[in-house]
Amino acid sequence: AEPKVQIYSRNPGEYDKSNTLICHVSDFHPPDIKIELLKNKQQMEGVKQSDLAFEQGWHFHLTQTVPFTPKKGDIYSCRVSHSTLSVPKEFTW
């Protein structure tokens, strides 16, 4: 099953205010998946990942979080690589 991806911040996004960027990926199978939180296409540092969890029917979900302070002009995104996707998909915050 193709992953569903949501990228959002814990608090309303305001420039120069510390926040947490969250990428929640759900409903995927098989469980082998790669998730990257990116700032201007570069992997962000300090990313934490939840334990792989599954719902009924063996659909898996994972969450990655990273502390960040949004800056004007920066682009934040979540890139997901999975066997159901021919190329990695990127979702912008």
N, C-alpha and C positions, 0 to 999 in steps of 0.2 A: 504494500500500500504506500502511495506517495505521501511524504511528510507534509503536515500542515505547519506553517511557520507564522509566529507572531513576534514582532519586535516592538518593544515599548520601554518606557522609563518608569521607574518606581514613583517618581514625583513629576508634576507637570514640567515639561522641558523649558528651561529658561537659561539663556546664555550666562556663562560665568557663575553658575550655581551648581554646587556638587550634587550628584545624582547617581542613580544606578541604572545601567543599561541592561535590559533583560531580553533574551531570545528564548522563546518557548517553542519547542518542536514536538508535535504530537501525531498520533495515528499512523506511525510508520511501522513497516515490517519488510524485510528482516531487521534485526536490531543493530546491525553494523551501520554506523552513520558518523559523519564528520561535521561538526558545527564550528564555525569560526566567527567571532565578533571582531569587526574591522572598523578602523578609523582611517578614512581616506585610502581604503583598499589594503591597509597594513594591519596585521594581526595585533590586537590590543594586549597589553600586559596585565597580569593580575586577574585573569578570568577564572571564575569558579564554576564547576559543573556539578549538577545534582547527580545522584545515583540514577542509573537507568531503571525506569519503572515501567510496569505494563498494566494495561486495563484488560477488561474481559476481551476475549478473542485475540489475545496476543498482539495487541497494538501497543507500541511502546511510546514513551514520552521522556524527554530530557529538557532541562533548563540550564542555560548558561547566564551568569551575571558578571558584571564588571563595574567597579566604581569609575565614574567619569565626570568631567566638568565640560558641558557642551560649549564649544567656541563657534562664533559666527564663521561660516565658510567651511567648517569641517563636515564631512559626510560620514555618518555612522551606519553600519549595515551588518547583517547576519548572513553568512554564506553557508549553505547546506549542501553536502555531497552525499548522495545515497544511490543505491543500485537501481532504484526506480526512476532516477533522473538521468537523462543522457548527458547532461552537463550540469555542473553545480549551479544552484539557483541562489540569487542574492536578493535580499529584502532590505529596503532602506527604512531607517527610522524617520 
